Amino acid sequence: PSAVSLGVAEIVVEEQGRVQLQETTWSPQRSVVRGSLTGLGLAAGSGRERPANAQARRAPDQLMLGAEWDISVGETLDGQLRVFRESGDLTLEGEIRTRLGLEALEAVVNARGDRLTLTADARGSEFGRVQANASVRARRGADGMWSLPGDGALLGAATLDMPSITWLGRLLRENVETAGSLHSRVSLGGTLEAPLASGQLTGEALQVALVDQGLILSGGEFRVSFDHDRVRLERLAFVSPNRV
């Protein structure tokens, strides 16, 4: 009733996945979890359900994730959880199946004292790069249990740099071609219960071609700013060449 301890263990997941539990202990005063994971397959949903008795089949280039964790919970929080891409890519279902060209993916949660910080970084040949960070304070109750209070202050930021939006057109049901770049900067505040976001989204050299309708909009500019509950469209302009 007062302590739990698990020896070193390995769990096999599907064909290649392995979970290594190196240390797992619990007591009301202090708990420790330390281990790693490799070969966890992740795929975007296709909308088609697999029969219950069918065996899992991994796509040749399915996204494979790994993870490492070493966390101590007691009077304070201490440790790290890291999730990362080992290999493979994500495929999105659309009019044309589209790969994101994922080259790097990593998310890290660090715990120090009563503060949790998250950093995330994703990079791909299609969507460009997304970076984000956030921090929040946890709270230890009278029973010794830790939780994330809804009224806790939330601080964070995110950036998006997408050199090309060509891949977005391949996801649309209509015969649409897209081009140009998108960039965004976002600041996050407020609380977990009521997060507040502000920032800007800009588009440059945008092009939208509705092939079946013969409409081509090019030389586009797009600029939107947002603050909490208000969005302001500052500029939206295209050039439509005179074509037969």
C-alpha positions in Angstrom: 0.0 0.0 0.0 2.9 2.4 0.6 5.3 1.6 -2.3 5.4 0.1 -5.8 8.6 -1.0 -7.6 8.9 -2.6 -11.0 12.1 -4.2 -12.2 13.7 -3.6 -15.6 11.2 -4.6 -18.3 10.7 -4.6 -22.1 7.4 -4.4 -23.9 7.0 -5.3 -27.6 4.6 -3.1 -29.6 3.4 -4.4 -33.0 6.3 -5.5 -35.2 9.3 -3.2 -34.3 8.2 -1.1 -31.4 10.1 -1.6 -28.1 9.4 0.1 -24.7 12.3 -0.2 -22.2 11.3 0.4 -18.6 14.6 1.0 -16.8 13.2 2.3 -13.4 9.6 2.6 -12.2 9.0 3.3 -8.5 6.2 5.0 -6.6 5.6 6.1 -3.1 3.6 9.0 -1.5 6.9 10.8 -0.9 8.7 10.3 -4.3 8.2 8.6 -7.6 10.7 7.9 -10.4 10.1 6.8 -14.0 13.0 6.3 -16.4 12.9 4.6 -19.8 12.8 4.8 -23.6 10.7 3.9 -26.6 11.7 3.1 -30.2 9.8 2.1 -33.4 6.4 3.5 -32.6 4.4 3.9 -35.9 2.2 7.0 -36.4 0.0 7.6 -39.4 -2.6 10.2 -40.3 -6.1 8.7 -40.5 -7.4 7.7 -43.8 -11.1 7.4 -42.7 -11.1 3.6 -43.5 -11.6 1.3 -40.5 -9.5 -1.8 -40.3 -11.3 -5.1 -39.5 -10.9 -6.1 -35.9 -9.1 -9.4 -36.8 -6.8 -7.8 -39.4 -3.1 -7.6 -38.6 -1.4 -4.2 -38.7 0.6 -3.5 -41.8 3.0 -0.6 -41.8 3.5 1.6 -44.8 7.1 1.5 -46.2 7.7 5.1 -45.2 5.4 5.4 -42.1 6.5 7.9 -39.5 8.4 6.2 -36.7 8.7 7.9 -33.3 11.1 7.4 -30.4 11.0 8.7 -26.8 13.2 9.0 -23.7 12.0 10.0 -20.2 13.7 10.4 -16.8 11.3 12.1 -14.4 11.3 12.4 -10.6 8.2 13.5 -8.7 8.3 14.5 -5.0 8.5 17.8 -3.2 9.5 19.2 -6.6 9.4 18.1 -10.2 12.7 17.2 -11.9 13.5 15.6 -15.2 12.8 15.5 -18.9 10.5 13.8 -21.5 11.7 13.8 -25.1 9.7 12.6 -28.2 11.4 12.6 -31.6 11.2 11.4 -35.2 13.4 8.3 -35.9 12.5 7.9 -39.6 9.6 8.1 -42.1 7.1 10.7 -43.0 3.4 11.6 -42.6 1.0 11.3 -45.6 -2.2 13.4 -45.7 -5.3 12.2 -47.4 -6.7 14.6 -50.0 -7.6 14.7 -53.6 -4.0 13.6 -54.1 -2.1 11.7 -51.3 0.5 14.2 -50.1 3.6 13.6 -48.1 4.8 16.4 -45.7 8.4 15.7 -46.4 9.1 15.5 -42.7 12.8 15.7 -42.0 13.0 16.5 -38.3 10.5 16.4 -35.4 11.2 16.8 -31.7 9.3 17.9 -28.6 10.9 18.2 -25.2 9.2 18.8 -21.8 11.5 19.9 -19.0 10.4 19.9 -15.3 12.3 22.0 -12.8 10.9 22.8 -9.3 7.2 23.5 -10.1 7.6 24.8 -13.7 7.0 22.8 -16.9 8.5 24.0 -20.1 7.7 22.7 -23.6 9.8 23.2 -26.7 8.8 21.8 -30.1 10.5 21.9 -33.5 9.3 20.4 -36.8 10.9 20.7 -40.2 9.9 19.4 -43.6 10.6 19.9 -47.3 6.9 20.7 -48.0 5.6 22.7 -45.0 8.9 24.4 -44.0 9.5 24.9 -40.3 7.4 25.2 -37.1 8.9 26.1 -33.8 7.0 26.6 -30.5 7.7 27.0 -26.8 5.4 27.3 -23.7 5.7 27.2 -19.9 3.3 26.8 -17.0 3.6 26.2 -13.3 2.3 23.0 -11.7 0.8 22.8 -8.2 1.2 20.2 -5.5 -1.9 19.5 -3.4 -2.2 18.7 0.2 -2.3 15.0 -0.7 1.1 15.3 -2.5 -0.4 14.9 -6.0 0.7 17.3 -8.7 -1.7 19.0 -11.2 -1.9 21.8 -13.7 -4.3 24.3 -12.3 -6.6 25.9 -14.9 -6.0 29.4 -13.5 -2.2 29.0 -13.9 -0.4 31.6 -16.1 0.5 30.4 -19.6 3.4 31.9 -21.5 4.5 30.8 -25.0 5.3 31.7 -28.6 5.3 30.0 -32.0 6.7 30.7 -35.5 5.8 29.3 -38.9 8.0 29.7 -42.0 6.5 27.9 -45.0 8.5 28.7 -48.1 6.0 27.1 -50.4 2.3 26.3 -50.2 2.2 24.3 -53.4 1.4 21.1 -51.4 -1.8 22.6 -50.1 -3.4 22.6 -53.5 -3.0 18.9 -53.8 -5.2 18.4 -50.7 -8.2 20.2 -52.1 -11.1 18.3 -53.8 -11.2 20.8 -56.7 -8.6 21.1 -59.4 -6.6 23.9 -57.7 -3.0 24.9 -58.0 -1.4 27.0 -55.2 2.0 28.8 -54.9 3.6 31.3 -52.6 4.9 31.4 -49.0 3.3 31.9 -45.6 4.9 33.2 -42.4 3.4 33.6 -38.9 4.5 34.8 -35.5 2.3 34.0 -32.5 2.5 35.0 -28.8 0.5 33.0 -26.2 -0.6 34.2 -22.8 -3.6 34.0 -20.4 -4.3 30.8 -18.5 -4.8 27.1 -19.3 -8.5 27.6 -19.0 -8.6 30.8 -21.1 -5.5 31.0 -23.4 -5.0 34.3 -25.3 -3.1 34.4 -28.6 -1.9 37.3 -30.6 0.3 37.6 -33.7 0.4 38.0 -37.4 0.1 35.8 -40.5 1.5 37.0 -43.8 1.6 35.6 -47.3 3.8 36.6 -50.2 3.9 35.9 -54.0 0.7 34.0 -53.6 -1.0 32.2 -56.5 -4.3 30.4 -56.8 -5.3 28.8 -60.1 -8.8 27.3 -60.5 -7.8 25.1 -63.5 -11.3 24.0 -64.5 -12.7 27.6 -64.3 -9.7 29.1 -66.1 -9.2 31.6 -63.2 -5.6 32.5 -62.3 -4.9 34.9 -59.4 -1.2 35.7 -59.0 1.2 38.2 -57.3 -0.9 37.8 -54.2 -0.3 39.5 -50.8 -2.0 38.5 -47.6 -1.6 40.1 -44.1 -3.7 39.3 -41.1 -3.2 40.3 -37.4 -5.0 38.8 -34.5 -5.2 39.7 -30.8 -7.2 37.6 -28.3 -10.7 37.5 -29.8 -10.3 39.9 -32.8 -8.9 39.3 -36.3 -8.0 42.1 -38.6 -7.5 41.6 -42.3 -5.0 44.3 -43.2 -4.3 43.4 -46.8 -5.6 40.9 -49.4 -4.6 41.6 -53.1 -4.1 39.5 -56.2 -3.4 40.2 -59.9 -5.4 38.3 -62.5 -3.6 38.2 -65.9 -5.6 38.9 -69.0 -5.7 35.4 -70.6 -8.0 33.6 -72.9 
